[in-house]
């Protein structure tokens, strides 16, 4: 399991969350709410918890 901190604009964070959720080898288990970074109105952070998805690899 990995815990990842995402930092950026609201749109950037949502964009990357969608990319993570579409990955077949990654299971997103938790996404936090957005937190505003101190000293700025533009940048936020969110925390994502991921783990390996149960994917069977094709044998060649």
C-alpha distance matrix in Angstrom:
0.0 3.8 6.9 9.9 13.5 16.0 19.6 22.7 25.2 24.5 25.2 23.0 19.9 20.7 21.4 18.1 16.3 18.5 17.7 13.9 14.9 17.3 15.2 15.4 12.5 10.0 9.5 9.8 9.2 11.0 13.4 15.6 19.3 20.9 22.2 25.2 25.3 28.2 31.3 30.8 31.2 29.6 26.1 23.2 19.5 16.7 13.0 10.5 7.0 5.7 4.4 7.3 10.4 12.9 15.4 18.4 19.9 23.6 25.6 28.5
3.8 0.0 3.8 6.3 10.0 12.5 16.1 19.3 22.0 21.6 22.4 20.0 17.0 18.4 19.0 15.5 14.2 16.9 16.0 12.4 14.1 16.8 14.8 15.9 13.3 10.3 10.4 9.7 9.9 10.6 12.0 13.8 17.4 18.4 19.4 22.2 22.0 24.9 27.9 27.4 28.0 26.3 22.7 20.0 16.3 13.8 10.3 8.2 5.7 5.3 6.2 9.1 12.3 15.4 17.4 20.5 21.5 25.2 27.3 29.9
6.9 3.8 0.0 3.8 6.8 9.9 13.2 16.7 19.3 18.9 20.2 18.0 14.8 16.4 17.7 14.4 13.0 16.3 16.0 12.7 14.4 17.5 16.2 17.9 15.8 12.5 12.0 10.1 10.0 9.2 9.8 10.8 14.2 15.1 15.8 18.6 18.5 21.3 24.4 24.0 24.6 23.2 19.5 16.6 12.9 10.5 6.9 5.8 4.5 6.5 8.9 12.3 15.0 18.3 20.4 23.7 24.8 28.4 30.7 33.2
9.9 6.3 3.8 0.0 3.8 6.4 9.8 13.1 16.0 15.9 17.1 14.6 11.6 13.8 14.8 11.5 10.8 14.3 13.8 11.0 13.5 16.4 15.3 17.7 16.0 12.7 12.9 10.6 11.6 10.4 9.6 10.5 13.3 13.3 14.1 16.5 16.1 19.2 22.0 21.2 21.8 20.1 16.4 13.9 10.3 8.4 5.6 5.1 6.3 7.9 10.8 13.8 16.3 19.8 21.4 24.8 25.4 28.9 31.3 33.4
13.5 10.0 6.8 3.8 0.0 3.8 6.5 10.1 13.1 13.4 15.1 12.7 9.9 12.7 14.1 11.3 11.1 14.8 14.8 12.8 15.3 18.2 17.7 20.5 19.3 15.9 15.9 13.1 14.0 11.9 10.0 9.7 11.6 10.8 10.9 12.9 12.3 15.5 18.2 17.4 18.2 16.6 12.9 10.4 6.8 5.8 4.6 6.4 8.9 11.2 14.5 17.4 19.7 23.4 24.8 28.3 28.9 32.2 34.7 36.7
16.0 12.5 9.9 6.4 3.8 0.0 3.8 6.8 9.6 10.1 11.5 9.0 6.4 9.6 10.8 8.4 8.9 12.5 12.6 11.5 14.1 16.7 16.8 20.0 19.4 16.1 16.4 13.5 15.0 12.9 10.2 10.2 11.2 9.6 10.3 11.8 11.4 15.0 17.2 15.7 16.1 13.9 10.4 8.2 5.4 5.2 6.1 7.5 10.8 12.6 16.0 18.7 20.5 24.2 25.2 28.7 29.1 32.2 34.9 36.7
19.6 16.1 13.2 9.8 6.5 3.8 0.0 3.8 7.1 8.8 10.7 8.2 6.8 10.6 11.7 10.2 11.4 14.8 14.9 14.6 17.2 19.6 19.9 23.3 22.8 19.7 20.1 17.1 18.6 16.2 13.1 12.3 12.2 9.5 9.4 9.6 8.7 12.2 13.9 12.2 12.8 10.6 6.9 5.7 4.3 6.7 8.9 11.1 14.5 16.4 19.8 22.4 24.2 27.9 28.8 32.3 32.5 35.5 38.2 39.7
22.7 19.3 16.7 13.1 10.1 6.8 3.8 0.0 3.8 6.5 8.0 5.8 6.1 9.6 10.4 10.0 11.9 14.6 15.0 15.6 18.0 19.9 20.7 24.4 24.4 21.5 22.0 19.1 20.8 18.4 15.1 14.3 13.5 10.3 10.6 9.8 9.3 12.6 13.5 11.0 11.0 7.9 5.0 5.5 6.4 9.0 11.9 13.7 17.3 19.0 22.4 24.8 26.2 29.9 30.5 33.9 34.0 36.8 39.5 40.9
25.2 22.0 19.3 16.0 13.1 9.6 7.1 3.8 0.0 3.8 5.4 5.1 6.3 8.7 9.8 10.8 12.4 14.5 15.6 16.7 18.6 20.4 21.8 25.5 26.1 23.2 23.4 20.3 22.0 19.5 15.8 15.0 13.3 9.9 10.7 9.5 10.1 13.3 13.8 10.6 9.3 6.0 4.8 5.8 8.1 10.4 13.8 15.5 19.3 20.9 24.5 26.8 27.8 31.5 32.0 35.5 35.7 38.3 41.2 42.6
24.5 21.6 18.9 15.9 13.4 10.1 8.8 6.5 3.8 0.0 3.8 5.5 5.3 6.3 8.6 10.2 10.7 12.6 14.5 15.6 16.8 18.8 20.7 24.2 25.1 22.1 21.7 18.5 20.0 17.3 13.5 12.8 10.7 7.7 9.7 9.5 11.3 14.7 15.7 12.6 10.5 8.0 7.2 6.4 8.3 9.3 12.8 14.3 18.0 19.8 23.4 25.8 26.4 30.0 30.7 34.3 34.9 37.4 40.6 42.1
25.2 22.4 20.2 17.1 15.1 11.5 10.7 8.0 5.4 3.8 0.0 3.8 5.5 5.2 6.0 8.6 9.9 10.7 12.5 14.4 15.5 16.9 19.1 22.6 23.9 21.3 21.3 18.4 20.6 18.4 14.9 15.0 13.4 11.0 13.3 13.2 14.8 18.1 18.9 15.5 13.5 10.4 10.0 9.8 11.2 11.8 14.8 15.4 19.0 20.1 23.6 25.5 25.7 29.3 29.5 33.0 33.3 35.6 38.8 40.1
23.0 20.0 18.0 14.6 12.7 9.0 8.2 5.8 5.1 5.5 3.8 0.0 3.8 5.6 5.1 6.2 8.6 10.1 10.7 12.5 14.4 15.7 17.2 21.0 21.8 19.3 19.8 17.2 19.6 17.7 14.4 14.9 14.1 11.6 13.6 13.6 14.3 17.8 18.7 15.6 14.4 11.1 9.6 9.5 10.1 10.8 13.4 13.9 17.4 18.2 21.5 23.3 24.0 27.6 27.8 31.1 31.2 33.6 36.6 37.8
19.9 17.0 14.8 11.6 9.9 6.4 6.8 6.1 6.3 5.3 5.5 3.8 0.0 3.8 5.4 5.3 6.2 8.8 10.0 10.6 12.4 14.5 15.9 19.5 20.0 17.1 17.1 14.1 16.2 14.1 10.7 11.1 10.7 8.7 11.1 12.1 13.1 16.9 18.4 15.8 14.7 11.9 9.7 8.1 7.6 7.4 9.8 10.3 13.9 15.1 18.7 20.8 21.6 25.3 25.8 29.4 29.8 32.5 35.5 37.1
20.7 18.4 16.4 13.8 12.7 9.6 10.6 9.6 8.7 6.3 5.2 5.6 3.8 0.0 3.8 5.5 5.1 6.3 8.8 10.0 10.6 12.6 14.8 18.2 19.4 16.6 16.3 13.3 15.5 13.6 10.3 11.4 10.8 9.7 12.9 14.2 16.0 19.7 21.3 18.4 16.7 14.1 12.6 10.9 10.6 9.4 11.5 11.2 14.5 15.4 18.8 20.7 20.8 24.4 24.8 28.4 29.0 31.5 34.8 36.4
21.4 19.0 17.7 14.8 14.1 10.8 11.7 10.4 9.8 8.6 6.0 5.1 5.4 3.8 0.0 3.8 5.5 5.4 6.5 9.0 10.2 11.1 13.2 16.8 18.2 16.0 16.4 14.2 17.0 15.8 13.0 14.6 14.5 13.2 16.1 17.1 18.3 22.0 23.3 20.3 18.8 15.7 14.2 13.2 13.0 12.2 13.9 13.0 16.0 16.1 19.1 20.5 20.5 23.9 23.9 27.2 27.4 29.6 32.9 34.1
18.1 15.5 14.4 11.5 11.3 8.4 10.2 10.0 10.8 10.2 8.6 6.2 5.3 5.5 3.8 0.0 3.8 5.3 4.9 6.3 8.6 10.0 11.1 14.8 15.6 13.1 14.0 11.8 14.9 14.0 11.6 13.5 14.2 13.2 15.8 17.2 17.9 21.6 23.2 20.6 19.8 16.7 14.5 13.1 11.9 10.8 11.7 10.4 13.2 13.0 16.0 17.4 17.9 21.5 21.5 24.9 25.0 27.5 30.6 32.0
16.3 14.2 13.0 10.8 11.1 8.9 11.4 11.9 12.4 10.7 9.9 8.6 6.2 5.1 5.5 3.8 0.0 3.8 5.4 5.2 6.2 8.8 10.3 13.6 14.5 11.5 11.4 8.8 11.5 10.6 8.3 10.8 11.9 11.9 14.9 17.0 18.3 22.1 24.1 21.7 20.6 18.0 15.7 13.5 11.9 9.6 10.0 8.1 10.7 10.8 14.0 15.7 15.9 19.5 20.0 23.6 24.3 27.0 30.2 32.0
18.5 16.9 16.3 14.3 14.8 12.5 14.8 14.6 14.5 12.6 10.7 10.1 8.8 6.3 5.4 5.3 3.8 0.0 3.8 5.4 5.1 6.3 9.0 12.2 14.0 11.8 11.8 10.0 13.1 12.9 11.1 13.9 14.7 14.8 18.1 20.0 21.5 25.3 27.1 24.4 23.0 20.2 18.4 16.6 15.4 13.3 13.7 11.5 13.5 12.9 15.5 16.5 15.9 19.1 19.2 22.6 23.2 25.5 28.9 30.5
17.7 16.0 16.0 13.8 14.8 12.6 14.9 15.0 15.6 14.5 12.5 10.7 10.0 8.8 6.5 4.9 5.4 3.8 0.0 3.8 5.5 5.3 6.7 10.4 11.9 10.3 11.5 10.6 14.2 14.5 13.1 16.0 17.3 17.1 20.1 21.8 22.7 26.5 28.1 25.6 24.6 21.5 19.4 17.9 16.5 14.7 14.7 12.2 13.9 12.5 14.6 15.1 14.8 18.1 17.6 20.8 20.9 23.1 26.4 27.8
13.9 12.4 12.7 11.0 12.8 11.5 14.6 15.6 16.7 15.6 14.4 12.5 10.6 10.0 9.0 6.3 5.2 5.4 3.8 0.0 3.8 5.5 5.5 8.9 9.5 7.0 8.1 7.1 10.8 11.5 10.9 14.1 16.1 16.5 19.3 21.5 22.3 26.0 28.2 26.0 25.3 22.5 19.9 17.9 15.7 13.3 12.4 9.4 10.4 8.7 10.9 11.6 11.7 15.2 15.3 18.8 19.2 22.0 25.1 26.9
14.9 14.1 14.4 13.5 15.3 14.1 17.2 18.0 18.6 16.8 15.5 14.4 12.4 10.6 10.2 8.6 6.2 5.1 5.5 3.8 0.0 3.8 5.6 8.0 9.6 7.2 6.9 6.1 9.6 10.7 10.5 14.1 16.0 17.1 20.3 22.8 24.2 27.9 30.2 27.9 26.8 24.3 21.9 19.6 17.5 14.7 13.8 10.5 11.1 9.4 11.2 11.9 10.8 14.1 14.4 17.9 19.0 21.5 25.0 27.0
17.3 16.8 17.5 16.4 18.2 16.7 19.6 19.9 20.4 18.8 16.9 15.7 14.5 12.6 11.1 10.0 8.8 6.3 5.3 5.5 3.8 0.0 3.8 6.2 9.0 8.1 9.0 9.4 12.9 14.4 14.3 17.8 19.5 20.3 23.5 25.7 27.0 30.8 32.8 30.3 29.1 26.3 24.2 22.3 20.5 18.0 17.3 14.1 14.6 12.3 13.4 13.0 11.4 14.2 13.5 16.6 17.2 19.3 22.8 24.5
15.2 14.8 16.2 15.3 17.7 16.8 19.9 20.7 21.8 20.7 19.1 17.2 15.9 14.8 13.2 11.1 10.3 9.0 6.7 5.5 5.6 3.8 0.0 3.8 5.6 5.5 7.8 9.2 12.9 14.9 15.3 18.8 21.1 21.8 24.7 26.9 27.8 31.5 33.6 31.4 30.6 27.7 25.2 23.4 21.2 18.7 17.4 14.0 13.8 10.9 11.2 10.2 9.1 11.9 10.9 14.1 14.3 16.7 20.0 21.8
15.4 15.9 17.9 17.7 20.5 20.0 23.3 24.4 25.5 24.2 22.6 21.0 19.5 18.2 16.8 14.8 13.6 12.2 10.4 8.9 8.0 6.2 3.8 0.0 3.8 5.6 7.6 10.3 13.4 16.2 17.3 21.1 23.6 24.7 27.6 30.1 31.0 34.7 37.0 34.9 34.1 31.4 28.8 26.8 24.4 21.6 19.9 16.3 15.3 11.9 11.2 9.1 7.0 8.9 7.4 10.5 11.1 13.5 17.0 19.1
12.5 13.3 15.8 16.0 19.3 19.4 22.8 24.4 26.1 25.1 23.9 21.8 20.0 19.4 18.2 15.6 14.5 14.0 11.9 9.5 9.6 9.0 5.6 3.8 0.0 3.8 6.8 10.0 12.8 15.7 17.3 20.9 23.7 24.9 27.5 30.1 30.6 34.2 36.6 34.8 34.4 31.8 28.9 26.7 24.0 21.3 19.1 15.4 13.9 10.1 8.6 5.9 4.9 7.3 6.3 9.5 10.0 13.2 16.2 18.6
10.0 10.3 12.5 12.7 15.9 16.1 19.7 21.5 23.2 22.1 21.3 19.3 17.1 16.6 16.0 13.1 11.5 11.8 10.3 7.0 7.2 8.1 5.5 5.6 3.8 0.0 3.8 6.4 9.3 12.0 13.5 17.1 20.0 21.3 23.8 26.5 27.2 30.7 33.3 31.6 31.2 28.7 25.8 23.4 20.5 17.6 15.3 11.6 10.1 6.5 5.9 4.9 4.9 8.6 9.1 12.7 13.7 17.0 19.9 22.4
9.5 10.4 12.0 12.9 15.9 16.4 20.1 22.0 23.4 21.7 21.3 19.8 17.1 16.3 16.4 14.0 11.4 11.8 11.5 8.1 6.9 9.0 7.8 7.6 6.8 3.8 0.0 3.8 6.0 9.2 11.4 15.0 18.1 20.0 22.6 25.7 26.7 30.3 33.0 31.4 30.8 28.7 25.8 23.0 20.1 16.8 14.3 10.5 8.6 5.5 5.3 5.9 5.0 8.5 10.2 14.0 15.8 19.1 22.2 24.9
9.8 9.7 10.1 10.6 13.1 13.5 17.1 19.1 20.3 18.5 18.4 17.2 14.1 13.3 14.2 11.8 8.8 10.0 10.6 7.1 6.1 9.4 9.2 10.3 10.0 6.4 3.8 0.0 3.8 5.9 7.6 11.3 14.3 16.2 18.9 22.0 23.3 26.8 29.6 28.0 27.3 25.4 22.5 19.6 16.7 13.2 10.9 7.2 6.0 4.4 6.6 8.8 8.7 12.2 14.0 17.8 19.5 22.7 25.8 28.4
9.2 9.9 10.0 11.6 14.0 15.0 18.6 20.8 22.0 20.0 20.6 19.6 16.2 15.5 17.0 14.9 11.5 13.1 14.2 10.8 9.6 12.9 12.9 13.4 12.8 9.3 6.0 3.8 0.0 3.8 7.1 10.4 13.7 16.3 18.7 22.2 23.6 26.9 30.0 28.8 28.1 26.6 23.7 20.4 17.3 13.6 10.9 7.7 5.5 5.5 7.2 10.1 10.2 13.1 15.7 19.3 21.5 24.9 27.9 30.8
11.0 10.6 9.2 10.4 11.9 12.9 16.2 18.4 19.5 17.3 18.4 17.7 14.1 13.6 15.8 14.0 10.6 12.9 14.5 11.5 10.7 14.4 14.9 16.2 15.7 12.0 9.2 5.9 3.8 0.0 3.8 6.6 10.0 12.8 15.1 18.7 20.3 23.5 26.7 25.5 24.8 23.6 20.7 17.3 14.3 10.5 8.1 5.7 5.0 7.2 10.0 13.3 13.7 16.8 19.3 22.9 25.0 28.3 31.3 34.1
13.4 12.0 9.8 9.6 10.0 10.2 13.1 15.1 15.8 13.5 14.9 14.4 10.7 10.3 13.0 11.6 8.3 11.1 13.1 10.9 10.5 14.3 15.3 17.3 17.3 13.5 11.4 7.6 7.1 3.8 0.0 3.8 6.8 9.2 11.8 15.3 17.1 20.4 23.5 22.0 21.1 19.9 17.2 13.7 11.0 7.2 5.9 4.6 6.5 9.0 12.5 15.7 16.2 19.6 21.6 25.3 27.0 30.2 33.3 35.8
15.6 13.8 10.8 10.5 9.7 10.2 12.3 14.3 15.0 12.8 15.0 14.9 11.1 11.4 14.6 13.5 10.8 13.9 16.0 14.1 14.1 17.8 18.8 21.1 20.9 17.1 15.0 11.3 10.4 6.6 3.8 0.0 3.8 6.5 8.7 12.3 14.4 17.5 20.7 19.5 18.7 18.0 15.4 11.7 9.1 5.6 5.2 6.4 8.7 12.0 15.5 18.9 19.8 23.1 25.2 29.0 30.6 33.9 36.9 39.4
19.3 17.4 14.2 13.3 11.6 11.2 12.2 13.5 13.3 10.7 13.4 14.1 10.7 10.8 14.5 14.2 11.9 14.7 17.3 16.1 16.0 19.5 21.1 23.6 23.7 20.0 18.1 14.3 13.7 10.0 6.8 3.8 0.0 3.8 6.5 9.9 12.7 15.7 18.7 17.3 15.9 15.6 13.6 9.9 8.5 6.1 7.7 9.6 12.4 15.5 19.1 22.3 23.0 26.3 28.3 32.0 33.6 36.7 39.9 42.2
20.9 18.4 15.1 13.3 10.8 9.6 9.5 10.3 9.9 7.7 11.0 11.6 8.7 9.7 13.2 13.2 11.9 14.8 17.1 16.5 17.1 20.3 21.8 24.7 24.9 21.3 20.0 16.2 16.3 12.8 9.2 6.5 3.8 0.0 3.8 6.6 9.5 12.7 15.3 13.7 12.3 11.9 9.8 6.2 5.7 5.0 8.2 10.8 14.1 17.1 20.8 24.0 24.8 28.4 30.0 33.7 34.9 38.0 41.1 43.2
22.2 19.4 15.8 14.1 10.9 10.3 9.4 10.6 10.7 9.7 13.3 13.6 11.1 12.9 16.1 15.8 14.9 18.1 20.1 19.3 20.3 23.5 24.7 27.6 27.5 23.8 22.6 18.9 18.7 15.1 11.8 8.7 6.5 3.8 0.0 3.8 6.4 9.2 12.3 11.3 10.7 11.0 8.8 5.4 5.2 6.3 9.2 12.6 15.8 19.0 22.7 26.0 27.3 30.9 32.6 36.3 37.5 40.6 43.6 45.7
25.2 22.2 18.6 16.5 12.9 11.8 9.6 9.8 9.5 9.5 13.2 13.6 12.1 14.2 17.1 17.2 17.0 20.0 21.8 21.5 22.8 25.7 26.9 30.1 30.1 26.5 25.7 22.0 22.2 18.7 15.3 12.3 9.9 6.6 3.8 0.0 3.8 6.4 8.8 7.6 7.1 8.0 6.4 4.4 6.4 9.0 12.3 15.7 19.0 22.1 25.8 29.0 30.3 34.0 35.5 39.2 40.1 43.1 46.1 48.0
25.3 22.0 18.5 16.1 12.3 11.4 8.7 9.3 10.1 11.3 14.8 14.3 13.1 16.0 18.3 17.9 18.3 21.5 22.7 22.3 24.2 27.0 27.8 31.0 30.6 27.2 26.7 23.3 23.6 20.3 17.1 14.4 12.7 9.5 6.4 3.8 0.0 3.8 6.4 6.1 7.5 8.2 5.9 5.2 6.7 10.1 13.0 16.5 19.7 22.7 26.3 29.4 31.1 34.9 36.3 39.8 40.5 43.6 46.3 48.1
28.2 24.9 21.3 19.2 15.5 15.0 12.2 12.6 13.3 14.7 18.1 17.8 16.9 19.7 22.0 21.6 22.1 25.3 26.5 26.0 27.9 30.8 31.5 34.7 34.2 30.7 30.3 26.8 26.9 23.5 20.4 17.5 15.7 12.7 9.2 6.4 3.8 0.0 3.8 5.7 8.1 10.0 8.7 8.8 10.4 13.7 16.2 19.9 22.9 26.0 29.5 32.7 34.6 38.3 39.8 43.4 44.0 47.2 49.8 51.6
31.3 27.9 24.4 22.0 18.2 17.2 13.9 13.5 13.8 15.7 18.9 18.7 18.4 21.3 23.3 23.2 24.1 27.1 28.1 28.2 30.2 32.8 33.6 37.0 36.6 33.3 33.0 29.6 30.0 26.7 23.5 20.7 18.7 15.3 12.3 8.8 6.4 3.8 0.0 3.8 7.1 9.3 9.1 10.7 13.0 16.5 19.3 22.8 26.1 28.9 32.5 35.5 37.4 41.1 42.4 45.9 46.4 49.4 52.0 53.6
30.8 27.4 24.0 21.2 17.4 15.7 12.2 11.0 10.6 12.6 15.5 15.6 15.8 18.4 20.3 20.6 21.7 24.4 25.6 26.0 27.9 30.3 31.4 34.9 34.8 31.6 31.4 28.0 28.8 25.5 22.0 19.5 17.3 13.7 11.3 7.6 6.1 5.7 3.8 0.0 3.8 5.5 6.2 8.5 11.6 15.2 18.4 21.7 25.1 27.8 31.4 34.3 35.9 39.6 40.7 44.2 44.6 47.5 50.3 51.7
31.2 28.0 24.6 21.8 18.2 16.1 12.8 11.0 9.3 10.5 13.5 14.4 14.7 16.7 18.8 19.8 20.6 23.0 24.6 25.3 26.8 29.1 30.6 34.1 34.4 31.2 30.8 27.3 28.1 24.8 21.1 18.7 15.9 12.3 10.7 7.1 7.5 8.1 7.1 3.8 0.0 3.8 6.1 8.1 11.7 14.8 18.4 21.4 25.0 27.7 31.4 34.2 35.5 39.2 40.2 43.8 44.3 47.1 50.0 51.5
29.6 26.3 23.2 20.1 16.6 13.9 10.6 7.9 6.0 8.0 10.4 11.1 11.9 14.1 15.7 16.7 18.0 20.2 21.5 22.5 24.3 26.3 27.7 31.4 31.8 28.7 28.7 25.4 26.6 23.6 19.9 18.0 15.6 11.9 11.0 8.0 8.2 10.0 9.3 5.5 3.8 0.0 3.8 6.8 10.5 13.6 17.2 19.8 23.6 25.8 29.5 32.0 33.2 36.9 37.7 41.2 41.5 44.1 47.1 48.4
26.1 22.7 19.5 16.4 12.9 10.4 6.9 5.0 4.8 7.2 10.0 9.6 9.7 12.6 14.2 14.5 15.7 18.4 19.4 19.9 21.9 24.2 25.2 28.8 28.9 25.8 25.8 22.5 23.7 20.7 17.2 15.4 13.6 9.8 8.8 6.4 5.9 8.7 9.1 6.2 6.1 3.8 0.0 3.8 7.1 10.5 13.9 16.6 20.3 22.5 26.2 28.8 30.2 34.0 34.8 38.4 38.7 41.5 44.3 45.7
23.2 20.0 16.6 13.9 10.4 8.2 5.7 5.5 5.8 6.4 9.8 9.5 8.1 10.9 13.2 13.1 13.5 16.6 17.9 17.9 19.6 22.3 23.4 26.8 26.7 23.4 23.0 19.6 20.4 17.3 13.7 11.7 9.9 6.2 5.4 4.4 5.2 8.8 10.7 8.5 8.1 6.8 3.8 0.0 3.8 7.0 10.5 13.4 17.1 19.6 23.3 26.2 27.6 31.3 32.5 36.1 36.7 39.6 42.5 44.2
19.5 16.3 12.9 10.3 6.8 5.4 4.3 6.4 8.1 8.3 11.2 10.1 7.6 10.6 13.0 11.9 11.9 15.4 16.5 15.7 17.5 20.5 21.2 24.4 24.0 20.5 20.1 16.7 17.3 14.3 11.0 9.1 8.5 5.7 5.2 6.4 6.7 10.4 13.0 11.6 11.7 10.5 7.1 3.8 0.0 3.8 6.9 10.1 13.6 16.3 19.9 22.9 24.5 28.2 29.6 33.2 33.9 37.0 39.9 41.7
16.7 13.8 10.5 8.4 5.8 5.2 6.7 9.0 10.4 9.3 11.8 10.8 7.4 9.4 12.2 10.8 9.6 13.3 14.7 13.3 14.7 18.0 18.7 21.6 21.3 17.6 16.8 13.2 13.6 10.5 7.2 5.6 6.1 5.0 6.3 9.0 10.1 13.7 16.5 15.2 14.8 13.6 10.5 7.0 3.8 0.0 3.8 6.7 10.2 13.1 16.8 20.0 21.4 25.0 26.6 30.3 31.3 34.5 37.4 39.4
13.0 10.3 6.9 5.6 4.6 6.1 8.9 11.9 13.8 12.8 14.8 13.4 9.8 11.5 13.9 11.7 10.0 13.7 14.7 12.4 13.8 17.3 17.4 19.9 19.1 15.3 14.3 10.9 10.9 8.1 5.9 5.2 7.7 8.2 9.2 12.3 13.0 16.2 19.3 18.4 18.4 17.2 13.9 10.5 6.9 3.8 0.0 3.8 6.8 10.0 13.6 17.0 18.7 22.2 24.1 27.7 28.9 32.3 35.0 37.3
10.5 8.2 5.8 5.1 6.4 7.5 11.1 13.7 15.5 14.3 15.4 13.9 10.3 11.2 13.0 10.4 8.1 11.5 12.2 9.4 10.5 14.1 14.0 16.3 15.4 11.6 10.5 7.2 7.7 5.7 4.6 6.4 9.6 10.8 12.6 15.7 16.5 19.9 22.8 21.7 21.4 19.8 16.6 13.4 10.1 6.7 3.8 0.0 3.8 6.4 10.2 13.4 14.9 18.5 20.3 24.0 25.2 28.6 31.4 33.8
7.0 5.7 4.5 6.3 8.9 10.8 14.5 17.3 19.3 18.0 19.0 17.4 13.9 14.5 16.0 13.2 10.7 13.5 13.9 10.4 11.1 14.6 13.8 15.3 13.9 10.1 8.6 6.0 5.5 5.0 6.5 8.7 12.4 14.1 15.8 19.0 19.7 22.9 26.1 25.1 25.0 23.6 20.3 17.1 13.6 10.2 6.8 3.8 0.0 3.8 7.1 10.7 12.4 15.8 18.1 21.7 23.2 26.7 29.4 32.0
5.7 5.3 6.5 7.9 11.2 12.6 16.4 19.0 20.9 19.8 20.1 18.2 15.1 15.4 16.1 13.0 10.8 12.9 12.5 8.7 9.4 12.3 10.9 11.9 10.1 6.5 5.5 4.4 5.5 7.2 9.0 12.0 15.5 17.1 19.0 22.1 22.7 26.0 28.9 27.8 27.7 25.8 22.5 19.6 16.3 13.1 10.0 6.4 3.8 0.0 3.8 7.1 8.9 12.4 14.4 18.0 19.4 22.9 25.6 28.2
4.4 6.2 8.9 10.8 14.5 16.0 19.8 22.4 24.5 23.4 23.6 21.5 18.7 18.8 19.1 16.0 14.0 15.5 14.6 10.9 11.2 13.4 11.2 11.2 8.6 5.9 5.3 6.6 7.2 10.0 12.5 15.5 19.1 20.8 22.7 25.8 26.3 29.5 32.5 31.4 31.4 29.5 26.2 23.3 19.9 16.8 13.6 10.2 7.1 3.8 0.0 3.8 6.3 9.4 11.7 15.1 16.6 20.3 22.8 25.6
7.3 9.1 12.3 13.8 17.4 18.7 22.4 24.8 26.8 25.8 25.5 23.3 20.8 20.7 20.5 17.4 15.7 16.5 15.1 11.6 11.9 13.0 10.2 9.1 5.9 4.9 5.9 8.8 10.1 13.3 15.7 18.9 22.3 24.0 26.0 29.0 29.4 32.7 35.5 34.3 34.2 32.0 28.8 26.2 22.9 20.0 17.0 13.4 10.7 7.1 3.8 0.0 3.8 6.5 8.3 11.5 12.9 16.6 19.0 21.9
10.4 12.3 15.0 16.3 19.7 20.5 24.2 26.2 27.8 26.4 25.7 24.0 21.6 20.8 20.5 17.9 15.9 15.9 14.8 11.7 10.8 11.4 9.1 7.0 4.9 4.9 5.0 8.7 10.2 13.7 16.2 19.8 23.0 24.8 27.3 30.3 31.1 34.6 37.4 35.9 35.5 33.2 30.2 27.6 24.5 21.4 18.7 14.9 12.4 8.9 6.3 3.8 0.0 3.8 5.7 9.3 11.4 14.9 17.7 20.8
12.9 15.4 18.3 19.8 23.4 24.2 27.9 29.9 31.5 30.0 29.3 27.6 25.3 24.4 23.9 21.5 19.5 19.1 18.1 15.2 14.1 14.2 11.9 8.9 7.3 8.6 8.5 12.2 13.1 16.8 19.6 23.1 26.3 28.4 30.9 34.0 34.9 38.3 41.1 39.6 39.2 36.9 34.0 31.3 28.2 25.0 22.2 18.5 15.8 12.4 9.4 6.5 3.8 0.0 3.8 6.6 9.6 12.9 15.6 18.9
15.4 17.4 20.4 21.4 24.8 25.2 28.8 30.5 32.0 30.7 29.5 27.8 25.8 24.8 23.9 21.5 20.0 19.2 17.6 15.3 14.4 13.5 10.9 7.4 6.3 9.1 10.2 14.0 15.7 19.3 21.6 25.2 28.3 30.0 32.6 35.5 36.3 39.8 42.4 40.7 40.2 37.7 34.8 32.5 29.6 26.6 24.1 20.3 18.1 14.4 11.7 8.3 5.7 3.8 0.0 3.8 6.2 9.4 12.4 15.6
18.4 20.5 23.7 24.8 28.3 28.7 32.3 33.9 35.5 34.3 33.0 31.1 29.4 28.4 27.2 24.9 23.6 22.6 20.8 18.8 17.9 16.6 14.1 10.5 9.5 12.7 14.0 17.8 19.3 22.9 25.3 29.0 32.0 33.7 36.3 39.2 39.8 43.4 45.9 44.2 43.8 41.2 38.4 36.1 33.2 30.3 27.7 24.0 21.7 18.0 15.1 11.5 9.3 6.6 3.8 0.0 3.8 6.5 9.1 12.6
19.9 21.5 24.8 25.4 28.9 29.1 32.5 34.0 35.7 34.9 33.3 31.2 29.8 29.0 27.4 25.0 24.3 23.2 20.9 19.2 19.0 17.2 14.3 11.1 10.0 13.7 15.8 19.5 21.5 25.0 27.0 30.6 33.6 34.9 37.5 40.1 40.5 44.0 46.4 44.6 44.3 41.5 38.7 36.7 33.9 31.3 28.9 25.2 23.2 19.4 16.6 12.9 11.4 9.6 6.2 3.8 0.0 3.8 6.3 9.4
23.6 25.2 28.4 28.9 32.2 32.2 35.5 36.8 38.3 37.4 35.6 33.6 32.5 31.5 29.6 27.5 27.0 25.5 23.1 22.0 21.5 19.3 16.7 13.5 13.2 17.0 19.1 22.7 24.9 28.3 30.2 33.9 36.7 38.0 40.6 43.1 43.6 47.2 49.4 47.5 47.1 44.1 41.5 39.6 37.0 34.5 32.3 28.6 26.7 22.9 20.3 16.6 14.9 12.9 9.4 6.5 3.8 0.0 3.8 6.4
25.6 27.3 30.7 31.3 34.7 34.9 38.2 39.5 41.2 40.6 38.8 36.6 35.5 34.8 32.9 30.6 30.2 28.9 26.4 25.1 25.0 22.8 20.0 17.0 16.2 19.9 22.2 25.8 27.9 31.3 33.3 36.9 39.9 41.1 43.6 46.1 46.3 49.8 52.0 50.3 50.0 47.1 44.3 42.5 39.9 37.4 35.0 31.4 29.4 25.6 22.8 19.0 17.7 15.6 12.4 9.1 6.3 3.8 0.0 3.8
28.5 29.9 33.2 33.4 36.7 36.7 39.7 40.9 42.6 42.1 40.1 37.8 37.1 36.4 34.1 32.0 32.0 30.5 27.8 26.9 27.0 24.5 21.8 19.1 18.6 22.4 24.9 28.4 30.8 34.1 35.8 39.4 42.2 43.2 45.7 48.0 48.1 51.6 53.6 51.7 51.5 48.4 45.7 44.2 41.7 39.4 37.3 33.8 32.0 28.2 25.6 21.9 20.8 18.9 15.6 12.6 9.4 6.4 3.8 0.0
